[in-house]
Amino acid sequence: MIYATGDTHGNFQRFDAKYFPEQAGMTKDDYMIICGDFGGVWDNSNKEKQSLDWLEELPFTTLFVSGNHENFDLMREYPVEEWNGGKIQRIRPHVIHLMRGQIFDLQGYSFFTMGGARSHDIEDGILNPSAPDFEEQYWALRRMGGRFRVNHCSWWKQELPCISEYEEAKRNLDRVDYKVDYIVTHCAPNNIVDKLGEGGYIYDPLTDFLENVREKASFHYWLFGHYHNNKIIDDRFVLLWEQMVQVGSSVRWFQWLPIGTSEHTRKSPP
């Protein structure tokens, strides 16, 4: 079994058996994919380590692509290895980062992964904590309710892929003639960004790249997060936040699973 969900931001409550009873029939050979903003590698605190240990103890394997809210300084401390056809980093033995530009074979399905996104809540800038006037700037923006981040504390330039990651993605897609079963990203291609934001979101190099993938690729479903909503767009683009979907025995079948309530009942996607 393979499931997918949206941004977790370090909060993994949705995977409690109370909200996700299907895990009773899962093993470590089954997967839950988080579509970016995993947030489980953020401050290296004892609480965070306990959360990661809790994830490791779940019956399934947790997979995730990077979002824009990850601590990339800490992430790069984990070694890179090959797994199921692509490059990964093991945060725990069964908590695995699916790196950018890779194609993985999961239970006979091919998954192209391309994490990352541009933060869209930084209109007031990125502050440098070593700047002489950092404290003054920080508290002035806080008092104003500003939308800003602090470099290497709450924002990293690695939120967007580097040139080598784009190049590797292109090589891997060329290798399979741009034919995969699923695409997993954090943000969406330009065409879908337009439909989500109605002009409220701007393009960037990654959404441009993903638009090229959208135009060229043959795929069944595209799973993504980032925009804090749950909906299906143009039949094949599945935006996830708190909800979970299951990739069933049929490649094109999804089941929508509501979470976050005491009652676990099924419903159709919006």
Order of alpha helices (4+ residues) and beta strands (2+ residues): beta-beta-alpha-beta-alpha-beta-beta-beta-beta-beta-beta-alpha-beta-alpha-beta-alpha-alpha-beta-beta-beta-beta-beta
